[in-house]
Amino acid sequence: KRRKGVEKENLTPSPESQDRQDRKRTQTSSRTNNKKARVERSQRESLSQPGASVSVASHSGITPGKIVRVRLNNFMCHNNLLFTFGDKVNFISGKNGSGKSAILTALVLGLGGRTSDTNRGSSLAKLIKNGENRGSIEITISNTGIRSHDPDKYGNEITVVRNISDRSSTYRLMSDKGKVVSNKRMELNSILMSFNIQVNNPVSILNQDTARTFLKTATPKELYNLFRKGTLIDEIEEKLSELQTRKLPQIRSLLKRKELANSASVQDLLEYKKKVEKYAELVKAQDEIYELNRALSWVYVRDLEGILATTEGDLTQVVTKIEQIRQSIESREGTEQHLKEKLETLEENLQMSNAESEAVDQANVDLEQKVSYHKGIVKRKIVDIKKLQKKIETEAERCTEIQSEIDNKQSRTAEIESKTAKILQQRSDLKKRSDDLRAVMSTTEVHKQQLADTVEEINKSVTHTERFAANVLRSITQKQEYLKSLKGEKNELRVYSEWMPQLVAEIDQLNERRAFDSKPKGPLGRFIKLKEESWGPVVERFIGNSLNSFVVCSSKDLATMRKIFDKLNIPRDQRPTVTVTKFQDTVYDCSSTEVSHSRYKNLFRSIEISDATVANVLLDMYQPDTVLLVPTSGETYPLAQDRANVPPRCAMFLNKDGTKIYPEPAYRCYSDRVAEKTRFLQVSPEQAIRITEHELKSLKEDYVTHKRELDKGKKKLEEAQEKLKNYLKELDTLARQLNNCETKLFEAEHIELPESFDLNILEEDLQYRKNMIDTIKGQIEVMEKEKDEAMDACKSEKAAWTEKEKVKEELSNKIRGIEKELADVKGQLRKYNTNHDHFKETLKMEMVKRDRYTEKIGNLKAELEDALKTASEMCSERVIESDRTKQQLERRMSELSHSVKVLEKIVGKKPIKPADYENRVEKYKQTTDSLKKVSEAMDALKGNYEILVERMDSVLNLVCSNTVHSFKKILAMRNFVGEININHENKTLALNVKPDPTVAANTVITTLSGGERSYSMVAFIMSLWENMATPFYFLDEFDVFMDEVNRNLIMDLLMAHARRNPDKQFVFLTPHAVRDESTQDVHFFRMEDPRR
């Protein structure tokens, strides 16, 4: 329904159908003939006019990837052509120049092909119709089924539009609804890959030039090239080479740069996060400043109201004070003289009483000093007497204890002396026994250790001798074989292989004739020298077959090298590897990728490479800058097994014995064998022969010598082991005896010895303490007498002091009464002596103060009115902060203003949205995930590449076998017998066919008739189809060299193949007339004859 009204069914009859109609017309009237002619002419004219369209079938449910229709606008010979294909078999016929091949050319170019692939010109601009400056190709592809490409975007059909102009061309990819989905070439490549459409594959689209060459003059080499191109073997090998030498290193380098850039973005993200936080602080501070401004306006009003109220209160107080001053002035009376007389009388009485009191005070002070002195004497004497009495008690108790101890010890002295002598004797005997056993055991231990060392040394010697003898025997065999090969021809290249001198000579000759873009470099071992010869065998083993490989700079040089291999008949399994890479003058900078260590070198730094290109190839293939050379495994294990000790960028450890150890976190170890001497590096044939002969002779002598030493060593080992066994038994017996002796000695040493006594010391101490008690008693008697005397003196002086205190108390009471009365009189006098002028002056000052307060109140009211107006404008409601003063608010405002200035310098004045930070975080996460996926994809790609390289030979053999089998099967349909001979070394493919199975010998295809040859060639094309799962196949002028019989046979063959493959689309273009037998699956279309 969608195409209704757009596509018209204008199907021109085929020539055979036309003949049948002509015969029928001869039997009808001339009027009918004229009518038929007019209808036929009308159909041809409608097709030749602009906008002509052809539709041959409905395309519902078509397999994805098939061509639905092609629209050409100003392309080659077509003004405006719309051609709709059937989804199964299509025959397009027409004379040369009618535009058949233009449809095929448009198909190739519209789906991304190059102009050179069509053999129709050198540029797209030349394919625009004469007289026009623009053209377009529109190709619609089916997109239904389970293998459809992105059906949500494109729907059931994908339309590819390629617009062509004088200078450029562009693409548009549209959905079935006419919406442009993409204009990128990569999307077109993705679609072609999804459907496995191969516009540059001659097996999928065979144009007329390739068909004519193929059917008529194809040589075995051209057939071989067609076979490799049609089965994509050439493209696969080229892609694999490009992947290894260029794309994988580029991806690895790009990934590394992206990872560095992603690491830098982390720091930017953290800085932006800080900026967002600072911006939030800035907004908060600005909001607080706004609120503070509102609060300050009302705080100012509140302060003015407070000041006004205080001032009004002060005014009231001043008025009251003025009235009191006036009353005081009026009530003053003159009683000043009476108070002065009374004051003089009181002062005289007070002076007399004070003199008498001072005399009494002085007498009392003297008495108090004497009493205090005698009290102090009494107290000190009492304390001293108590101390001496306590000391007498203590010494008496100690004397009793000493006397008791003397009596007790006198009865135990004999018993203690006997027991002590017995314990000391036992200790002496056990210690002597222990020392004797230790001396014997020490001597035996020395003998045992010496014998054990001897056994260990003999055992090591025997083991070493056995291993060395086995290695020597193995080396003798290897050396004999190596010597035999060296004596064949004394050429330094002969070291690499017997055909290497001839190969290098051939390369030199071709290079002189400029057959190479750059002279190939190889074998690579010629450019490598060792810095330490001891590492030579390990380096050779690690690099492997690359020492006899070559390096070229282009695919052309690679092809030339293969021709040399073919010319010299070098066996395929012995051919050196040839690597294609760009020749460079400088070696890669490895400073950021190589491993370094204070004690060991990496493999790349342990060799000298005289050519930069060779060095770069080895870096790409083996990464020797990441391999650390460590002499032994014992030195390697501590470095490899602990992740903290693994040197940065270390991928592998290599030992001199060939052991490969991969460090943590993927720790693993692989042992290997290496030769004792290098085979290729720095070795000439003569030198190699001399060294080998000398080494062989020495090895044989060493083997005999070590065999004898081995027998002696084993016998000596048995004797030493027997002696060691006896010494061990003896040591065990001595150890048990020593253990028993030491146990007894330990117990004896821990028995406590009884203490002996010295009675003289105790008796002297007892007499000393008795004498001390007598002395102390005499001191106590003297102190008691002095204490009594002091107490008597103190009592008499205290009685005199008591009498004086009574007199002093009476005088004090009298003086206090006079002073009180005197203070009252002075107070009254001061009150009445106040200066009358002072009261007047005070009154005047208070009145001035009243006037000032009145003026201030008026000003405050006016200022308050203005403040209320301003505050109401800023905030209609009264905002008062009762907990903070105006000064506190202003101080906080100043702090916030300073903070805002600082924050504005940090974040700028442009607003920052938190969503921007979240977007950046999400972008960083997506970038990290993308890098991880790319890294995983690169690892998978590298693994797939290695698998493909390993399986290429198997794939090639499978394709060859499948092609040969299909070819024989198709020939059998015509009772032909034949085979395909494929020679990969000579790069030839020969078709041998026997039309008559009874003939014994195979017939070369060039000797067949034209029809038989064409049939064989078509059979070959169909056998190639079996290897290509593409949605459509186009054949242009495949029957140009066939007669009618063979054409019909081949047509039937193609139709049968098409019916067996209903999921494929077949389009056959022919300049010959075909039978018009249109069915639901087969459609015929004839192009309009060209206008001459």
KOLTORGU-501562 format. One record per residue (C-alpha): x, y, z; residue in one letter. Coordinates in steps of 0.5 Angstrom, whole numbers, plus 2048, in hexadecimal, padded with zeros to 3 digits. Layout:
# KOLTORGU-501562
XYZA ...
# end
This chain:
# KOLTORGU-501562
800800800K 806805801R 8098047FAR 8028057F7K 80280A7F2G 80980B7F2V 80C8057EFE 8098037E8K 8097FC7E5E 80C7FD7DEN 80F7F67DCL 8117F57D5T 8107EE7D2P 8177EA7D0S 8197E97C9P 8167E27C9E 80F7E47CCS 80F7E97C6Q 8117E47C1D 80B7E07C3R 8067E67C3Q 8097E87BCD 8077E17BAR 8007E17BDK 7FF7E87BAR 8007E67B3T 7FA7E27B4Q 7F67E87B6T 7F47EE7B2S 7F87F47B1S 7F47F87B5R 7F67F47BBT 7FE7F47B9N 7FD7FB7B9N 7FA7FC7C0K 8007F77C3K 8057FB7C0A 8028027C2R 8027FF7C9V 8097FC7C9E 80C8037C7R 8088067CCS 80B8027D1Q 8128037CFR 81180B7CFE 80E80B7D6S 8158077D8L 81980C7D5S 8168127D8Q 8188157DEP 8158127E4G 81580B7E1A 8148067E6S 8147FE7E6V 8117FA7EBS 8117F27EBV 80F7EF7F1A 80C7F17F8S 8127F17FEH 80E7EF804S 8127EA809G 8187EB805I 81F7E8808T 8237EE80BP 8287F1806G 8257F07FFK 8257F57FAI 81D7F87FAV 81E7FD7F5R 8238027F2V 8228097F0R 82780D7EBL 8278147EAN 82B8177E5N 8308117E5F 83480F7DFM 82E80E7DAC 82880F7DEH 8248157DFN 81F8127E5N 81F80B7E5L 81B8077EBL 81D7FF7EBF 8197FA7EFT 81C7F37F0F 8197ED7F2G 81B7EA7F8D 81D7E37F5K 8207E37EDV 8207E97E9N 8227E97E1F 8247EF7DEI 8257EF7D7S 8277F57D2G 82B7F77CCK 8327FA7CEN 8318017D0G 82A8007D3S 82D8017DAG 82D7FA7DDK 8347FB7E0S 8328027E2A 82D7FF7E7I 8337FA7E9L 8388007EAT 8338047EEA 8327FE7F3L 8397FE7F4V 83A8067F5L 8348077F9G 8368027FEL 83D8057FFG 8418027F9G 8478067F6R 8478087EFT 84D8047EDS 8497FD7EFD 8447FE7EAT 8497FF7E4N 8448057E2R 84980B7E3G 84E80E7E7S 8498137EBS 8428137EDL 84181A7EAA 8428177E3K 83C8127E4L 8378187E4I 8338187DEK 83681D7D9N 8338247D9G 8318237E1E 8358257E7N 8328217ECR 82F81A7EDG 82D8157F2S 82C80E7F3I 82780B7F8E 8278047FAI 8228017FFT 8247FA802I 81F7F6806S 81F7F680EN 81A7F0810T 81C7EA814G 8207E881AI 8267EB817R 8237F2816S 8287F8817H 8257FD81DD 81E7FC81BP 81B801820D 81F80681CK 81E804815Y 818800814G 8177FA80FN 81C7FE80AE 82280280AI 823807804T 82A809802V 82B80F7FEV 8328117FCR 8328187F8N 83781A7F3I 83A8217F1S 8408237EDD 8448247F4R 84181F7F9S 83C81A7FBS 838819801T 834813804Y 82D813808R 82A80D80BL 82280E80CM 81D80980FS 81780680BD 81380D80DK 81881180AG 81B814810K 823815810V 826811815V 82D812814S 83281580FN 838811811K 83C80C80DR 83E808813M 836807814E 83680580DL 83C80080EN 8387FD814S 8327FC810I 8367F880BL 83A7F4810M 8337F2813S 8317EF80DF 8377ED80AN 8377F1804I 83D7F1800Q 83D7F67FAV 8447F57F8N 8447EE7F8N 8447EB7F1P 8407E57F3V 83B7E97F6S 83A7EE7F0I 83E7EC7EAL 83E7F27E5N 83F7F17DEQ 8467F27DDD 8487ED7E2T 8437E87DFA 8467E97D8R 84D7E87DBT 84B7E27DFF 8477DF7DAL 84C7E07D4K 8537E17D6T 8547DF7DDA 85B7DC7DFT 85C7D87E5P 85F7DE7E9K 8597E27E7E 8557DC7E9L 8597DC7F0Y 8587E37F1N 8517E37F0L 8507DD7F5F 8547E17FAR 8507E77F9K 8497E47F9G 84A7E07FFT 84D7E6802L 8547E2804I 8587E8801D 8537ED805E 8547E980CI 85B7E880BE 85C7F080AE 8587F1810K 85B7ED814L 8627F0812S 85F7F7813E 85C7F581AL 8637F381CQ 8687F881AT 8637FE81AR 85C7FE81DK 85E7FA824L 8647FF825P 860805824Q 85A802828I 85F80182ER 86280882DS 85B80B82DL 859807833L 85F80A837K 85E811835R 856810837K 85880D83DE 85D81383FL 85881883DA 852815841N 857815847S 85881C846A 85181D846S 85081A84DV 854820850Q 85082584CD 84982284EL 84C822856L 84D82A854E 84782B851Y 843828857K 84782C85CK 845832858K 83D830858V 83E82F860E 841836860K 83B83985CY 836836861A 83A83A866E 83A840862L 832840861V 83183E868K 83584486AA 832849866Q 82B847868D 82D84886FE 83084F86DI 82985086BY 82684E871E 82B852875L 829859872N 822858873R 82385687AA 82885C87BL 823861879S 81E85F87EW 82485E883V 825866882Y 81E867883V 81E86388AR 82586788CD 82286E88BL 81B86C88EE 82086A894G 824870894I 81E875894L 81A87189AA 82187289ET 82287989CT 81A87B89EE 81C8778A5G 82287B8A6D 81E8828A5L 8198808AAT 81F87F8AFQ 8228858AEV 81B8898AFV 81A8868B5T 8228878B8K 82188F8B6I 81B88F8BBE 81E88C8C0Q 8248918C0I 8208968C0R 81C8948C7Q 8238928CAS 82689A8C9I 81F89C8CCE 81F8988D2S 8278998D4R 82889C8DBE 82E89F8DFG 82F8998E5T 8378998E3E 83A89D8E9Q 8368988EEH 8398928EAL 8408958EAK 8408968F2E 83E88F8F3K 84388C8EFL 84988F8F2E 84788D8F9T 8468868F6L 84D8868F3E 8508888FAE 84D8828FDN 84F87D8F8L 85687F8F8Q 85787E8FFM 8548778FFS 8588758F9N 85F8778FDA 85C873903E 85A86D8FFS 86186D8FBE 86586C902A 861866904V 8628638FDD 8698638FEQ 869860904A 86485A902N 8698598FCV 86F858900D 86B853905L 86884F8FFE 86F84E8FCQ 87284B902K 86C846903V 86D8448FCS 8748438FDY 87383E903H 86D83A900K 8728398FAG 8778368FFI 872832902V 86F82F8FCK 87682D8F9R 87882A900K 872825900I 8738238F8V 87A8218FAD 87881D900I 8738198FCK 8788188F6K 87D8158FBL 8788118FFQ 87680E8F8K 87D80C8F7K 87E8098FDI 8788048FCE 87B8038F5T 8828018F7E 87F7FD8FDA 87B7F98F8E 8817F88F4R 8867F68F9C 8817F08FBT 8807EE8F4E 8887ED8F3I 8897EA8FAQ 8847E48F7S 8877E48F1E 88E7E38F4I 88B7DD8F8D 8887DA8F2N 88E7DA8EDK 8937D78F3Q 88F7D08F2S 88F7CF8EBR 8967D18E8T 8987CA8E8A 8937C78E4E 8937CC8DFI 89A7CC8DDE 89A7C48DCS 8947C58D7K 8977CA8D3T 89E7C68D2A 89A7C08CFK 8967C58CAI 89C7C88C8L 89F7C18C6Q 89A7BF8C2Q 89A7C58BER 8A17C48BDS 8A07BD8BAD 89B7BE8B6L 89E7C48B2K 8A47C08B1K 8A07BB8AER 89C7BF8AAS 8A37C38A7D 8A67BC8A5D 89F7BA8A1L 89F7C189ER 8A67C089CA 8A57B9899V 89F7BB895M 8A27C2892S 8A87BD88FT 8A37B888DT 89E7BE88AE 8A47C1886V 8A67BA883H 89F7B9881K 89E7C087EQ 8A57BF87AQ 8A27B8878L 89B7BB876A 89F7C1872D 8A37BB86ET 89C7B786DV 8997BD86AE 89F7C0866E 8A07B8863I 8987B8862N 8987BF85EK 89E7BD85AS 89B7B6858V 8957BA856T 8987BF852H 89D7BA84FT 8977B684DE 8937BC84AR 8997BE847F 89B7B7843A 8947B7841A 8947BE83EN 89B7BD83BV 8987B6837L 8927BA834R 8977C0832S 89C7BB82FI 8967B982AT 8947C0829Q 89B7C2827K 89C7BC822Q 8957BE81EE 8977C581EY 89E7C481CL 89C7C0816K 8977C5814S 89D7CB814L 8A27C7810K 89D7C780AG 89F7CE808E 8A37D380CK 89F7D980BN 89D7DE811E 8967DE80EL 8967D680ER 8957D7816V 88E7D9815Y 88C7D480FS 88F7D0809E 88B7D5804W 88C7DB808M 8927DD804P 88F7DC7FDQ 8897E0800L 88D7E6802V 8917E67FBA 88A7E67F7E 8877EC7FCI 88E7F07FAD 88D7EF7F3Q 8867F17F3L 8877F77F7N 88D7F97F2E 8877F97ECR 8837FD7F1R 87D7F87F2A 87C7FA7F9F 87A8007FCD 87F7FF801S 8847FA802K 8817F4807P 8857F480DK 8877ED810G 8887E8812P 8877EC819L 88D7E881DG 8927EC818R 8907F281CF 8907F0823I 8967EF827K 8977ED82FL 8997F2834K 89A7EC839E 89C7E5835E 8997E183BS 8927E3839W 8937E1832G 88F7DA832P 88A7DD836V 8897E3831V 8897DF82BE 8847DA82FR 87F7E0830F 87F7E382AI 87F7DD826G 87E7DC81FN 87E7E481ES 8857E381DL 8857E1816N 87F7E5814S 87E7EB810F 87B7F2810V 8787F680AV 8757FD809C 86F7FB805S 86A7F6802S 86E7F67FBK 8747F47FFD 8717EF802L 86E7EC7FCA 8757ED7F9T 8787E97FFM 8737E37FER 8757E37F6K 87C7E27F8I 87A7DC7FDF 8767D97F7D 87C7DA7F3K 8817D67F8L 87C7D17F9N 87C7D2801I 8787CD805P 8727D1807R 8737CE80ED 87A7D180EQ 8797D880BR 87B7DE80FP 8767E2812T 8757E980EV 8727EF812T 8707F580FV 8717FC812T 873803811K 87B804811F 87D809816Q 88480C818D 88280C81FT 881807825V 87A808829Y 87B80C82FD 87A806835C 87B80B83BS 87480A83DS 87380383BT 8797FF83DE 87B7FC844V 8817FE848S 8847FB84EH 88A7FD852S 88E7F6851R 88B7F384BY 88A7F6843K 8847F583FN 8857F0839L 8857F6834F 88B7FA837R 88F7F3838S 8907F3830I 8927F882BE 88E7F9824I 8917FC81FS 88B7FE81BD 88580281EA 8807FF819T 8827F881CV 8827FA823A 87B7FD822N 8787F781FV 87B7F3825L 8787F882AL 8717F7827D 8727EF826M 8757ED82DY 8757F3831Q 87C7F2834P 87C7F8838D 8777F583DT 87B7EF83EV 8807EF844L 8867EB843L 8887E784AV 88D7E284AP 88A7DD84FT 8837DB851S 8857DC858G 8867E3857E 8807E4853T 87A7E1858Y 87B7E685DP 87A7EB858L 8747E8854A 8707E585AQ 86F7EB85ED 86B7F085AR 86E7F685EA 8757F485BN 8737F3854V 8777F9850P 8727FD84CP 8707FB845R 8747F4846C 8707EF842A 8757E9843M 87B7E7846F 8807E3842L 8867DE845N 88C7DC842K 8897D5842D 8837D783EG 87E7D7843T 8797DC842K 8757DF848I 86F7E4848Y 86E7E884EP 8687E9852E 8627EA852P 8627E584CA 8687E184FY 86A7DB84BR 8717D8849C 8737D4843Y 87A7D0842S 87E7CF83CD 8847CD839R 8897D1836V 8907CF832A 8967D0835E 8997D582FK 8957D982BT 8947D6824R 8937DD820F 8957E3824L 89C7E5822Q 89E7DE820V 8A27DD819S 8A27D6816P 8AA7D5817E 8A97D781EQ 8A37D381FA 8A77CD81CI 8AD7CE820R 8A97CF827I 8A47C9826T 8AA7C4824E 8AE7C782AH 8A87C782FE 8A67C082CL 8AD7BD82EK 8AD7C0835S 8A67BE836L 8A87B7835K 8AE7B7839E 8A97BB83FD 8A47B583EY 8A97AF83FV 8AD7B3845T 8A67B5848H 8A47AE848K 8AA7AB84CR 8A97B1851E 8A17AF851L 8A37A8853D 8A87AA858K 8A47AF85BG 89E7AA85CK 8A27A5860K 8A57AB864K 89E7AD866L 89C7A6869E 8A27A686DE 8A17AD870A 8997AC871Q 89B7A5875E 8A07A987AK 89B7AF87BL 8967AA87DK 89A7A7883N 89C7AE885Y 8957B0885L 8937AA88AK 8997AC88EE 8977B388FL 8907B1891D 8927AD897T 8977B3899L 8917B8899A 88D7B389DR 8927B38A2Q 8937BA8A2L 88C7BC8A3N 88C7B78A9N 8927BA8ACC 88F7C18ABE 8897C08AET 88C7BE8B5K 8917C48B5L 88B7C88B4F 8877C58BAE 88E7C68BEA 88F7CD8BDE 8887CF8BEH 8887CC8C6I 8897D28CAE 88F7D28CFL 88E7D38D7P 8917D98D9E 8977DA8DES 8967DE8E4F 89B7E48E7D 8997E58EFL 89F7EA8F0N 89B7EF8ECI 8947EE8EFL 8977EE8F6E 89B7F58F5E 8947F88F2D 8917F68F8L 8967F98FDQ 8967FF8F9Y 88E8008F9R 88E7FF901K 893805902N 88F8098FDM 889808901I 88C80A908D 88F811904T 888813902I 885812909K 88A81790BG 88881C906Q 88081B908I 88281D90FE 88582490DV 880826908M 87A82490DE 87E829912K 87E82F90DE 87782E90BK 87582F912D 879835912E 87683890CA 86F83790EM 86F83B915D 872841911A 86C84090CC 867840911K 869847915S 86A84B90EE 86384990CK 86084B912A 863852911A 86185290AW 85A85190CT 859857910E 85C85B90BK 857859906E 85185B90AK 85486290BV 855862903K 84D860902E 84B866906E 84F86B902L 84D8688FCS 8458698FDN 8468708FFK 84A8728F9I 84586E8F4R 83F8738F8G 8438798F6I 8458778EFE 83E8768EDK 83B87C8F0E 8418808EDL 83F87D8E6A 83887F8E7D 83A8868E8V 83F8868E2K 83A8838DDG 8358898DFQ 83A88E8DFL 83C88C8D8R 83588B8D6K 8338938D8Y 83A8958D5N 8388948CET 83989A8CAN 83389D8C8H 8368A08C1D 8388988C0H 8308978C0F 82F89D8BBK 83489A8B6E 8318938B7T 82A8968B5L 82D89A8AFK 8308948ACM 82A88F8ADE 8268948AAM 82B8948A4V 82B88C8A4K 82388D8A4R 82389189DD 82888C89AR 82488689BY 81E88A898T 82188B892E 824884891K 81D881892I 81B88588CG 820883888N 82087C88AL 81887C888K 81A87E881A 81F879880E 81B874883L 81587687EE 81A875878D 81D86F87AA 81686C87BL 81486E874K 81B86B871T 81A864875A 813863872S 81586486BE 81A85E86CM 81685A870C 80E85B871S 80F857878E 81385987ER 81985487EV 81D855885I 822850887E 82285088ES 82884C88FD 82D85188BR 82F85888BT 83085D886K 83785C886Q 837855886Q 833855880L 83785A87DE 83E85687ER 83A84F87BR 838854875M 840856874S 84284E875E 83D84C870L 83F85186BS 84684F86BH 84484886AS 84084A864V 84684E861K 84A848862V 845843860L 84484785AE 84B847858K 84B83F858I 84583D855V 844844850G 83D847850K 83A84384BK 83583E84EP 83783784FI 83283184FK 83382B853P 83082784DA 836829849D 83A82584EY 83681F84EE 83681F846N 83E81F847R 83E81A84CV 839816847E 83D817841K 844815845Y 84080F847K 83E80D840Q 84580F83DT 84880A842T 843805840D 845806839S 84C80583AL 84B7FF83EK 8477FC838K 84C7FE833V 8527FB837S 84E7F5837E 84C7F5830A 8537F682EM 8557F0832D 8507EC82FA 8527EF828L 8597ED829K 8577E682BG 8527E5825N 8587E7821Y 85D7E2824E 8577DD823I 8567DF81BL 85E7DF81AV 85E7D881DE 8587D5819R 8597D9812M 85C7D380FD 8567CE811S 8517D480EV 8557D4808L 8557CC807N 84E7CC809L 84C7D1804V 8507CD7FEC 84D7C7800S 8467CA800N 8477CD7F9T 84A7C77F6V 8447C37F9H 83F7C77F6S 8427C87EFF 8427C07EEK 83B7C07F1K 8397C67ECI 83D7C27E6L 8397BC7E7A 8327BF7E6M 8357BF7DER 8397B87DFN 83F7BC7DFF 8457BA7E3V 84A7BE7E6G 84E7C17EBE 8527C87EEI 8597C87EFN 85B7CD7F4I 8637CF7F5N 8637D47FAH 86B7D47F9E 86B7D67F2N 8647DA7F3K 8617D67EDT 85A7D37EDL 8587CE7E7A 8527CB7E5L 8527C47E2N 84C7C27DEV 84A7BC7DBK 8437BD7D7P 8447B57D5D 8457B17DBP 8477AB7D7T 84D7AF7D5V 8537AD7DAA 8577B47DAA 8557BA7DDN 8547C07D8T 8567C77D9V 8517CC7D9I 8547D07D3T 8537CA7CFT 84C7CA7D0L 8467CC7CBS 8447D37CDG 83D7D07D0G 8417CB7D4E 8467D07D6R 8407D57D8S 83C7D07DCY 8437CE7DFS 8447D57E1M 83D7D67E4V 83D7D07E8A 8447D37EBF 8407D97EDI 83A7D57F0M 83F7D17F4S 8427D77F6L 83B7D97F8W 83B7D47FDE 8407D7801N 83D7DE801M 8367DF806A 8347E6802T 82D7E8801P 82D7E97FAF 8327E77F4Y 8327EB7EDF 8357E87E7L 8367ED7E1D 8377EA7DAE 8397E37DCF 8367E07D6D 8397E57D1V 83E7DF7CEF 8387DA7CEM 8347D77C8D 82D7D67C9E 82D7CF7CCV 8327D07D1N 82F7D67D3R 8287D27D4N 82C7CD7D8L 8307D27DDI 8297D67DEM 8267D07E0D 82C7CE7E4L 82B7D57E7L 8247D57E8M 8257CE7ECA 82A7D17F1H 8267D77F2A 8207D37F4R 8247CF7F9R 8267D57FCN 81F7D97FDP 8227DE802D 8277E17FDK 8267E67F7Q 8297E57F0F 8297EA7EBV 82C7E87E4F 82D7ED7DFL 82E7EB7D8T 82E7EE7D1P 82A7E87CEH 8237E77CEA 8207E27D3V 81A7DE7D3R 8147E27D7D 8127DD7DCE 8107E27E1S 80E7DE7E8T 80D7E07EFQ 8147DF7F0D 8177E17E9V 8177E87E6H 8197EA7DFF 81A7F17DDF 81D7F47D7R 8207FA7D6M 81E7FF7D1E 8237FF7CBD 8288057CBP 82780B7C6R 82C80C7C1R 
# end
